[in-house]
Amino acid sequence: MNFSEKLSAARKAKGLSQEELAEKIEVSRQAISKWENGIAQPETANILKLCEILEVSPNELFCYEEKASATEENKKPKPGKKFLIIMAIIMLFAVYLVWANENNIGTQRVKSIPFTIASYSHSLVREECSEDFLAVKIVFSPEKHKDGYSYSLSVFNDEFSPDSTTVWKSEAFFDPETKTCTATIFVPKVGESQVVAFVSNGRISGTNLFCWIKCFGENEYKLRLLGESYE
């Protein structure tokens, strides 16, 4: 609302006619009419009288507070082009991260190393066998070896170790020339032992249920793979 509208509203709120207000301010009714129609504005002395009679402040009559608010709003710093460009880049990067995570691209979503064995061989190491254990040398070729990979073999035997703890663990040494891993494991002469191969790069690991080994006779054994039976 402008001055003329505010003056008219304030006068009516006090229940005064233009003529009554003019009489109190000691001006003509026509002067009041011109003020309310926006044709003219009162002098400073009359403004003070209007404020006193109508019980309003000059700020209320002349919308100073609204103008001041608009000025303050205009003074607020607006984001520059550089800021908008940076924000756009951040938003695009966030969208990319969501997309990459959903599609498993460039993330650590893979929790284990795929580990398959291309070929293997095994033999009994008679001089290292004991009363309770068979010593079996196993040589295997990892299908996809990478620099930094380390390998090991672990033996589990529920009859020998009912709490399913590891009976034996042996590091498998990788030969870069033959691209094979070699380890000697010790297998209990009771029940059936499970041999599990492990690979690690220091951050994540992978496993392979390698084989089962069962003792037959004093220093004799048989080995079977998953899905196979002892011959």
N, C-alpha and C positions, 0 to 999 in steps of 0.2 A: 504493500500500500504506500502511496505517495503522501505528501503533506496535506493536500486538499482532502483526500479521502480520510486520512487520520483525523483531521480537524472536524470534519462533518460527523464522523463516528463518535468522537469524544464529546462533541456538543450534544448529540442525541442521547448518549449514555448518561449525561447529566440532566436530561429532560428539559433542555433549553431550546427555545426557538432562535432563529437568526436575529430577530429583533431584540429579544431579551439579552442575548449575548452581546450584541452591539451596544446596548444601553449600559451593560456592566463595564465594557471596555472603553466606552465613551467614543465610539465611532459610529458611522452610519450602517444601516442594515445592508446597503449596497456593498460596503467594504467587506462585510462578512461573506456575502454572496460571491464576490470576486475571488476571495481567498479559497472558498470551498469549490469553486469552479476552475481553479488553477489559472485564473486570469492575472492575478497579482498575489504578492506575498506581503505579510505584515512587517512593519519595522521592528527593530529589536525590542523597543519598549513595549509594543503591543504583544510581541511573542511572550514576554515575561508575564504580562497580564493574563494572556490566554492560558499559560501553564498553571498559573495560580488559581484561576477560576475553574478550569476544567480538571485540575489536579492530575496533570501529566507532566512529564519532563520534556525538555527540548529534544532529547534523544529519541523519545517515543514519537514526537510529532514529525520530526524530520528524518526518521529511519537511520540515524547515525550508527546504531549498533549493527544493523543489517549490513550497512555499507562497510563498516569496519571489519565485520566477519568476512565479507567477500574479498576485501583487500588482503586480509591475513591469508585467506585461501589461495589468492593469487601469488602471495609471497612464498608459499611452500615450494621447496625445490622439486622440480620435475625430473624423473629419471632420464638420463642422457642416452644417446644412441649406443654408446659403448656398454653401458649397464644392461640395456635391453638385449644386446647381442650376446653378452655373457650369460644372461638368464636363459636365453633361447638355447645356447649350447648345453647348459646344465640340464635343461629339460629333455633335450634330444638324447643326451648321454644316459639319463635315467631311463628313458624309454628303451634305449638299446640294451641296458643291463637287464631289464625285465625280459626283453625278447631273447637275449642270449641265455639267460637262466632257464627259460622255458624250453629252449632248443639245445641246452647243454653245450653251448659254444663258449670257449675261453673261460670256463669256470672250473671249480674243484668239485663239481657234482659227483664225478667218478670217485668212489671211495676205495676201490681196490684195483690192482693191476691185473688185467687179463693174463692168465698164466696157463699155457698148454705145453706139453712135452712132446717133441717131435719123435724122438727115439730114445731107447735105453738098453742097457745090458747089466747083468749082475753076475757075481761070482762069490763063492765062499772063501773067506780068508782063514784057513784052518789053524794057522799058527796063533791067531788071536782069539780063537774060540775058547770059552771057559766052561765050567761045569753047568752054569745057569744060562749062558748066552751064546748065541751064534754071531759070528762076525761076518757081515755081508757087505761086499763092496758094490756100490751102485754108480753107474756112469749114465748120465742122461743129457739130452740136448734140448735146451729151452727153445721153443719155436720162435719167439721174438725177444732176443736179448738186446739190451741197451746199455750204454756206458753208465756206470753208477749202480747197476743192479747187483745185489748180493743174494746168495741162495743158501738154503739149509734144508736138512731132512730131520723130521721128528718121528719117533716111534711111540705108539700108544698100544696098551694091552690091558683090557678090562680085567682079565684074570690075574695078571701080575700086579696091576695097579688099579684096584676097584674104584678109586676116586677119580679116575680118568686123567690123572696127571701124566706128564710126559715121562716115558721110561728112559728115552735117550734122545739127545739132540746133537747133530753133527753139522758143522759148516761144510757146504759143498763148494769146492774150489773151482772157479771157472777158468778154463784154458782158452785164451783168445785165438790160438792157432787152430785148435780142433773144434772150438766152439762147443765144448762139452763141460759138464760139471761132474766132479768126482767126490764121493763121500763114503766113508765106512760107518755103518750103523751096527748097533748091537741089539739083537732080537731075543727076547726071552724064549726059553725052550718049552714054555707052557702056553696053551691056548693059541689064539690067532692074533697076530700083531698087525696093526694098521700103520702104514707109512705115509706121511703127509709131507709134501714139498712146499717150501715157502720161498717167496721172492719179495724183496723190498728195495726201495730206492732212497730210504731214509725218511720219507714223508708218509707214503702209503705203501701197502703191501698187497700180496695176492697169495692164494693157496691153490694147491692141486692135490686131490686125494689120489696119491700115486698108486699104491698097491697094498695087497695083504700078503703076509708071509706066515707060513705055518711050519713048525718043525716036525720032521718025520724021521725017527731014528735018532742016533746019538748026535751026529753032525750032518744031518741031511735036512733039507728044507724044500718047500715048493712056494712059488710065487704066483699070484693071480691078480689080474687087473679088474676094474669095475665091470661087472656083467659076465665075468669069466668064472670058471670052476677049476679046482685043482685037478691036474691030469693024473 
